[in-house]
Amino acid sequence: MRAVREHSGPPRVLARMESEEADVGIIQTAALKEGQALNLHALSAVLMDGDTGRILYEKEGEVFRPMASTTKIMTCILALENGSPSDVCTVSKEAASQPKVHLGAGKGARFYLKDLLYSLMLESHNDTAVMIAEQIGGSVDGFSKMMNQKARDLGCYNTCFLTPNGLDRTYTAPDGKEYTHGTTARELAALMRYCIRESPRREEFLEITRTSNYTFTDVEGKRSFSCTNHNALLSMMDGVLSGKTGFTGGAGYSYVAALEDGGRTYVLALLGSGWPPHKAYKWEDARKLFEYGKEQFHFRDAYKEPDLAQVPVEGGIEDKTGTSAVKPVTGPKEQERHLMLLLAEGEEVELQAELPKTLKAPVKKGEMIGNIRYLLDGRTVCSYPLYAGNSVGRRDFYYCVGQVWQHFWPGMGEREE
């Protein structure tokens, strides 16, 4: 199996607006505080706005690195989206041979998919990941292809999945190209944002990853298994929504998590946050990043009503001032609009209009004639449609005849009251 890595840009993520008319934009926002001294242990780190996907802090966020068991957020969300809780998964020879940490069930044992998802996300069992992959994708390679396709669908072109459990692996294709299991901090954060915000199965994902303890049996009820959630940040900080830890010798300690505070949602990703015996480094880094986000970024209504010049109308009837033009507006004045964005102190959005140089008559009031874009750091966060604020008729033959008639016979045809 090979993963395609066709594009080196950051992930495409969506902005959410509080207006039905707002056009959801693609955000690839640069870090506001690149390299600021937070003294993080992680080799790569990203703090992301969970609503818009904007990068709020970044340290080597686009460097490709191994990701260890943070891989399992993709395994989990694909299983939720493509499987059923009652699906029965059987332990294969390959699953039974997976190294620790593992469930330890023998070949032929059967489990319900719902139970295995808790085993996967709470205890991070490697054999469980293989069982799920074989059930959903037909094989580990088949499931890896699904993982890579999902990553590409989400705009994560610098992510390569070779295993469903995150164990270090490098693959050499027949053409000699080498592929390594890994991602970037930017894209890992984007994947977590999808899991908690955009996926149709986000509620189940959150329920699983927030569970402290879970007990289940095999299908026959012969053996019982208990799982404990190893995401210690759930009890260390208020508002933690979800998270997944990871460790391999190649990756070091990795971590991806989400936190909600006062309606603000933050997502972070850490890669290479220390090696043994520094298991606690990832918790230190996570606390620093989340606290930084809570202190520095707050919701502000960034909506501004644009003051735009009129657009000339070719072949249009002139008004009393001798002008044939349309005034662009964002919609009915009585319609209240808001654009709530997570902004640092002093940050302001920039408005950029997209309008034609001229319009052709006739133009009807309320007709869409362009867009107004809102930009942060030079990148679009959303756009609103612009409409014609007035009508302009066409100066055609019938209009000209009417004008001549009114000139020579003013008042003719007018009804007396």
C-alpha positions as CSV (number, residue, x, y, z in Angstrom):
1,M,0.0,0.0,0.0
2,R,1.3,3.4,-0.8
3,A,0.0,6.8,0.3
4,V,0.0,9.7,-2.1
5,R,1.6,12.8,-0.9
6,E,0.9,15.2,-3.7
7,H,0.7,18.6,-2.0
8,S,3.0,20.3,0.5
9,G,0.5,23.0,1.6
10,P,-1.3,23.1,5.0
11,P,-4.7,21.4,5.4
12,R,-7.9,22.9,4.1
13,V,-10.3,23.6,6.9
14,L,-13.6,25.3,7.1
15,A,-14.8,28.5,8.8
16,R,-18.2,28.6,10.6
17,M,-20.3,31.8,10.3
18,E,-23.4,33.0,12.1
19,S,-25.2,33.9,8.9
20,E,-27.0,31.7,6.5
21,E,-25.8,33.8,3.6
22,A,-22.1,33.5,4.6
23,D,-20.1,31.4,2.2
24,V,-17.8,29.0,4.1
25,G,-14.2,29.7,3.2
26,I,-11.0,27.8,3.1
27,I,-8.5,28.7,5.7
28,Q,-4.8,28.1,5.6
29,T,-3.8,30.7,8.1
30,A,-0.2,31.2,9.1
31,A,0.7,31.1,12.8
32,L,0.3,34.4,14.6
33,K,3.0,33.7,17.1
34,E,5.5,31.6,15.2
35,G,8.4,30.5,17.4
36,Q,7.2,32.4,20.5
37,A,9.0,31.3,23.6
38,L,6.6,28.9,25.2
39,N,9.6,26.6,25.9
40,L,7.8,23.5,24.6
41,H,9.4,20.1,24.8
42,A,7.7,18.9,21.6
43,L,9.6,19.0,18.3
44,S,6.4,20.0,16.5
45,A,3.4,21.6,18.0
46,V,0.2,23.3,16.8
47,L,-2.7,25.0,18.6
48,M,-5.7,25.4,16.3
49,D,-9.0,27.2,16.6
50,G,-11.5,24.4,16.6
51,D,-14.2,26.5,14.9
52,T,-12.3,27.8,11.9
53,G,-9.2,25.7,11.7
54,R,-7.0,28.7,12.0
55,I,-3.5,28.1,13.4
56,L,-3.1,30.1,16.7
57,Y,0.4,28.9,17.5
58,E,2.9,26.8,15.6
59,K,6.3,25.2,16.2
60,E,7.5,23.3,13.1
61,G,3.9,22.5,12.3
62,E,4.6,21.4,8.8
63,V,7.5,19.1,9.5
64,F,6.7,15.4,8.7
65,R,7.2,13.2,11.7
66,P,6.0,9.7,13.1
67,M,2.8,10.0,15.0
68,A,2.6,6.7,17.0
69,S,-0.9,5.9,18.4
70,T,-2.4,9.2,17.7
71,T,-3.0,7.4,14.4
72,K,-5.9,5.7,16.2
73,I,-8.2,8.7,16.0
74,M,-8.4,8.0,12.2
75,T,-8.9,4.3,12.9
76,C,-11.7,5.1,15.3
77,I,-13.6,7.7,13.1
78,L,-13.4,5.5,10.0
79,A,-14.8,2.5,12.0
80,L,-17.6,4.7,13.3
81,E,-18.5,6.1,9.9
82,N,-18.2,2.8,8.0
83,G,-19.2,0.1,10.5
84,S,-22.0,-0.8,12.9
85,P,-21.6,-1.2,16.7
86,S,-23.0,-4.7,16.4
87,D,-20.4,-5.8,13.8
88,V,-18.5,-8.9,15.0
89,C,-14.7,-8.7,14.6
90,T,-12.6,-11.8,14.7
91,V,-9.0,-12.0,16.0
92,S,-6.8,-13.1,13.0
93,K,-3.3,-14.5,13.1
94,E,-1.9,-11.0,12.2
95,A,-4.0,-9.3,15.0
96,A,-2.9,-11.9,17.6
97,S,0.8,-11.3,16.7
98,Q,0.7,-7.5,17.5
99,P,3.1,-6.3,20.1
100,K,2.1,-4.7,23.4
101,V,0.2,-2.8,24.3
102,H,-2.4,-5.4,23.3
103,L,-5.7,-6.9,24.3
104,G,-4.1,-10.3,24.3
105,A,-7.0,-12.3,22.9
106,G,-6.2,-15.5,21.0
107,K,-6.8,-16.2,17.4
108,G,-10.4,-16.9,16.6
109,A,-11.8,-14.8,19.5
110,R,-14.7,-12.6,18.6
111,F,-15.7,-9.1,19.8
112,Y,-18.3,-6.5,19.0
113,L,-17.0,-3.5,17.2
114,K,-18.5,-1.1,19.8
115,D,-16.5,-2.7,22.5
116,L,-13.3,-2.7,20.5
117,L,-13.5,1.0,19.9
118,Y,-13.1,1.5,23.7
119,S,-10.2,-0.9,23.8
120,L,-8.7,1.1,20.9
121,M,-9.1,4.6,22.3
122,L,-8.8,4.0,26.1
123,E,-6.0,1.4,26.3
124,S,-4.6,1.9,22.8
125,H,-4.5,-1.9,22.1
126,N,-2.5,-2.6,18.9
127,D,-4.2,-5.9,18.2
128,T,-7.6,-4.2,18.4
129,A,-6.6,-1.7,15.7
130,V,-5.8,-4.6,13.4
131,M,-9.1,-6.4,14.1
132,I,-11.0,-3.2,13.3
133,A,-8.9,-2.6,10.2
134,E,-9.6,-6.1,8.9
135,Q,-13.3,-5.8,9.6
136,I,-13.8,-2.4,8.0
137,G,-11.3,-2.5,5.2
138,G,-11.1,-6.2,4.5
139,S,-7.3,-6.2,5.3
140,V,-4.8,-3.9,7.0
141,D,-3.7,-2.7,3.5
142,G,-7.2,-2.1,2.4
143,F,-8.0,-0.1,5.6
144,S,-4.7,1.9,5.2
145,K,-6.0,2.9,1.7
146,M,-9.2,4.1,3.3
147,M,-7.2,6.1,5.9
148,N,-5.1,7.8,3.2
149,Q,-8.1,8.6,1.1
150,K,-9.9,10.1,4.1
151,A,-6.8,12.2,4.8
152,R,-6.8,13.5,1.2
153,D,-10.5,14.2,1.4
154,L,-9.8,16.4,4.4
155,G,-6.9,18.2,2.6
156,C,-4.2,16.4,4.6
157,Y,-1.7,15.7,1.8
158,N,1.3,15.4,4.1
159,T,-0.1,12.5,6.0
160,C,0.8,8.9,5.3
161,F,-1.0,6.0,6.9
162,L,0.7,2.5,6.7
163,T,-0.7,0.9,9.8
164,P,-4.0,1.3,11.8
165,N,-2.2,1.3,15.1
166,G,0.6,3.8,14.5
167,L,3.6,1.4,14.9
168,D,6.6,2.7,13.1
169,R,6.8,1.5,9.5
170,T,8.5,2.4,6.3
171,Y,7.4,1.0,2.9
172,T,9.3,0.9,-0.3
173,A,7.1,0.8,-3.4
174,P,8.0,-1.1,-6.6
175,D,9.1,2.1,-8.2
176,G,11.7,2.6,-5.4
177,K,9.8,5.4,-3.6
178,E,9.9,5.2,0.1
179,Y,6.9,6.0,2.3
180,T,7.0,6.4,6.1
181,H,4.0,6.3,8.5
182,G,3.6,9.8,9.8
183,T,2.0,13.3,9.6
184,T,2.6,16.9,10.6
185,A,1.3,18.7,13.7
186,R,-0.9,20.8,11.5
187,E,-2.6,17.9,9.8
188,L,-2.9,15.8,13.0
189,A,-4.7,18.8,14.6
190,A,-6.9,19.0,11.4
191,L,-7.8,15.3,11.7
192,M,-8.8,15.8,15.4
193,R,-10.9,18.8,14.5
194,Y,-12.7,16.7,11.9
195,C,-13.4,14.0,14.5
196,I,-14.9,16.3,17.1
197,R,-16.5,18.9,14.8
198,E,-17.3,17.8,11.3
199,S,-17.8,14.0,11.3
200,P,-21.4,12.8,11.3
201,R,-20.3,10.4,14.1
202,R,-18.6,13.1,16.2
203,E,-20.9,12.5,19.2
204,E,-20.0,8.8,19.4
205,F,-16.3,9.7,19.0
206,L,-16.5,12.2,21.9
207,E,-18.4,9.8,24.1
208,I,-15.8,7.0,23.6
209,T,-12.8,9.3,24.2
210,R,-14.2,10.9,27.3
211,T,-15.1,7.6,29.0
212,S,-12.9,7.0,32.1
213,N,-13.5,3.2,32.4
214,Y,-15.1,0.5,30.3
215,T,-15.7,-3.2,30.8
216,F,-16.8,-5.7,28.1
217,T,-16.7,-9.4,27.2
218,D,-16.1,-11.4,24.0
219,V,-19.1,-12.3,22.0
220,E,-19.5,-15.6,23.8
221,G,-19.2,-13.9,27.2
222,K,-16.3,-16.2,28.3
223,R,-13.7,-13.5,29.0
224,S,-14.1,-10.1,30.6
225,F,-11.8,-7.1,29.8
226,S,-11.5,-3.8,31.5
227,C,-10.2,-0.6,30.0
228,T,-8.9,2.6,31.6
229,N,-8.5,5.9,29.8
230,H,-4.9,7.0,29.7
231,N,-5.7,10.5,28.6
232,A,-4.7,12.1,32.0
233,L,-5.5,15.6,30.8
234,L,-9.2,14.7,31.2
235,S,-8.7,15.0,35.0
236,M,-5.9,17.6,34.9
237,M,-7.8,20.4,33.1
238,D,-11.4,21.5,33.0
239,G,-13.1,21.4,29.6
240,V,-11.0,18.7,27.9
241,L,-13.3,17.1,25.2
242,S,-11.1,14.4,23.8
243,G,-7.6,13.2,23.3
244,K,-5.2,10.4,22.3
245,T,-1.7,9.6,23.5
246,G,1.0,7.8,21.6
247,F,4.5,6.5,21.9
248,T,7.0,4.6,19.7
249,G,10.7,4.6,19.7
250,G,10.8,6.5,16.5
251,A,8.0,9.0,17.3
252,G,8.7,9.6,21.0
253,Y,5.6,10.8,22.9
254,S,2.8,12.3,20.8
255,Y,-0.5,13.7,21.8
256,V,-3.6,15.2,20.2
257,A,-6.4,16.7,22.1
258,A,-9.4,19.2,22.2
259,L,-10.6,21.5,24.9
260,E,-13.6,23.8,25.2
261,D,-13.6,26.9,27.3
262,G,-16.5,29.5,27.4
263,G,-17.7,28.5,23.9
264,R,-14.2,28.6,22.5
265,T,-12.8,25.3,21.1
266,Y,-9.1,24.6,20.9
267,V,-7.3,21.6,19.2
268,L,-3.7,20.8,19.8
269,A,-1.2,18.4,18.3
270,L,2.2,17.5,19.7
271,L,4.8,15.3,18.0
272,G,8.1,14.2,19.5
273,S,7.3,15.6,23.0
274,G,10.2,13.9,24.7
275,W,11.4,10.3,25.0
276,P,11.6,8.1,28.2
277,P,11.8,8.8,31.0
278,H,10.1,12.1,30.1
279,K,6.5,10.7,29.9
280,A,5.0,13.9,31.5
281,Y,6.4,16.3,28.9
282,K,3.4,16.0,26.7
283,W,1.1,17.0,29.7
284,E,3.3,20.1,30.4
285,D,3.2,21.1,26.7
286,A,-0.5,20.5,26.4
287,R,-1.3,22.7,29.5
288,K,1.0,25.5,28.2
289,L,-0.7,25.5,24.8
290,F,-4.2,25.4,26.0
291,E,-3.6,28.1,28.7
292,Y,-1.9,30.2,26.0
293,G,-5.0,29.9,23.8
294,K,-7.4,30.8,26.6
295,E,-5.4,33.8,27.7
296,Q,-4.5,35.3,24.3
297,F,-7.6,34.6,22.1
298,H,-11.2,35.7,22.7
299,F,-14.4,35.9,20.6
300,R,-15.0,39.3,19.0
301,D,-17.7,40.2,16.5
302,A,-15.5,41.0,13.4
303,Y,-18.4,41.8,11.1
304,K,-18.1,45.2,9.3
305,E,-20.7,46.7,6.9
306,P,-18.7,47.5,3.8
307,D,-18.9,51.0,2.3
308,L,-18.6,50.3,-1.4
309,A,-18.6,52.5,-4.5
310,Q,-21.4,52.2,-7.0
311,V,-21.0,49.9,-10.0
312,P,-21.7,51.5,-13.4
313,V,-24.4,49.8,-15.5
314,E,-23.9,49.7,-19.2
315,G,-27.1,50.5,-21.2
316,G,-28.9,51.5,-18.1
317,I,-31.5,54.2,-17.5
318,E,-30.0,57.2,-15.8
319,D,-31.4,58.4,-12.5
320,K,-32.2,62.1,-11.6
321,T,-28.5,62.8,-11.1
322,G,-27.6,61.5,-14.6
323,T,-26.0,58.3,-13.2
324,S,-26.7,54.7,-14.3
325,A,-25.2,52.6,-11.5
326,V,-26.0,50.1,-8.7
327,K,-25.1,50.4,-5.1
328,P,-23.7,47.1,-3.7
329,V,-25.3,46.0,-0.4
330,T,-25.0,42.9,1.8
331,G,-28.7,42.4,2.1
332,P,-31.7,43.9,3.9
333,K,-30.7,46.5,6.4
334,E,-32.9,45.0,9.1
335,Q,-31.1,41.7,8.8
336,E,-28.5,41.5,11.7
337,R,-25.2,39.9,10.9
338,H,-22.4,38.7,13.1
339,L,-19.0,37.2,12.4
340,M,-17.7,35.8,15.7
341,L,-14.0,35.0,15.4
342,L,-11.4,34.0,17.9
343,L,-8.9,36.9,17.8
344,A,-5.9,38.1,19.7
345,E,-5.8,41.6,21.0
346,G,-5.2,44.0,18.2
347,E,-6.1,41.6,15.4
348,E,-8.4,43.0,12.8
349,V,-10.0,41.5,9.7
350,E,-9.5,43.1,6.3
351,L,-12.4,43.5,3.8
352,Q,-11.9,42.8,0.1
353,A,-14.7,43.3,-2.4
354,E,-15.1,41.1,-5.5
355,L,-17.2,43.1,-7.9
356,P,-17.3,43.5,-11.7
357,K,-16.1,46.8,-13.2
358,T,-19.4,47.2,-14.9
359,L,-22.8,45.5,-15.1
360,K,-25.2,45.2,-18.0
361,A,-28.7,46.5,-17.8
362,P,-31.3,45.5,-16.7
363,V,-30.3,44.9,-13.1
364,K,-32.9,44.0,-10.5
365,K,-32.8,45.1,-6.9
366,G,-31.7,42.1,-4.8
367,E,-29.8,40.5,-7.7
368,M,-26.4,39.0,-6.6
369,I,-23.6,40.9,-8.1
370,G,-20.5,39.9,-6.2
371,N,-18.9,39.0,-2.9
372,I,-17.2,40.6,0.1
373,R,-14.3,38.6,1.6
374,Y,-13.1,38.8,5.2
375,L,-9.4,38.2,5.5
376,L,-7.0,37.4,8.4
377,D,-3.3,37.4,7.7
378,G,-4.1,37.8,4.1
379,R,-6.2,34.6,3.9
380,T,-10.0,34.3,3.5
381,V,-12.0,33.3,6.6
382,C,-15.4,33.8,5.1
383,S,-17.3,35.7,2.4
384,Y,-20.7,37.2,2.1
385,P,-22.7,37.8,-1.2
386,L,-23.2,41.3,-2.4
387,Y,-26.6,42.3,-3.9
388,A,-27.8,45.2,-6.0
389,G,-29.3,47.8,-3.7
390,N,-31.4,49.3,-6.4
391,S,-32.8,48.4,-9.8
392,V,-31.6,49.9,-13.1
393,G,-33.8,49.4,-16.2
394,R,-32.5,49.0,-19.7
395,R,-32.4,51.9,-22.1
396,D,-34.0,50.1,-25.1
397,F,-36.3,51.0,-28.0
398,Y,-39.4,51.0,-25.9
399,Y,-37.9,53.2,-23.2
400,C,-36.7,55.7,-25.9
401,V,-40.2,55.8,-27.5
402,G,-41.7,56.4,-24.0
403,Q,-39.3,59.3,-23.4
404,V,-40.2,60.9,-26.7
405,W,-43.9,60.5,-26.0
406,Q,-43.5,62.2,-22.5
407,H,-41.5,65.0,-24.1
408,F,-44.1,66.0,-26.7
409,W,-47.2,64.9,-24.8
410,P,-46.4,65.2,-21.1
411,G,-49.0,63.9,-18.8
412,M,-50.8,62.0,-21.6
413,G,-52.1,58.7,-20.5
414,E,-51.9,59.6,-16.8
415,R,-55.2,58.8,-15.0
416,E,-56.9,61.6,-13.0
417,E,-57.6,60.9,-9.4
